[in-house]
Amino acid sequence: MAFVAVVPPSQATGELADVYRYMREVGGIGMIGNIVRLFSLRPGSMRRMIRTWELSNWVGSEPRPVREMIAAAVSRLNDCHY
């Protein structure tokens, strides 16, 4: 199994701390998933990934449950556990 060093939210400073705060605001919960923490060494990339997630899940005219169902179906087709 591969190991990727990450900076946890409790140790984040500067831009990374700002991006973790942004994730908490967008996600609406305090927990930061491990899939997000993988980007901690590249805060700019993390911010873009979160923004993409935000746009795909929160923006649009379709109800959120429909968008989540589509996302779950696509993940299943791609054999993605997230």
Beta strands, then each sheet from edge to edge (+ up, - down):
end
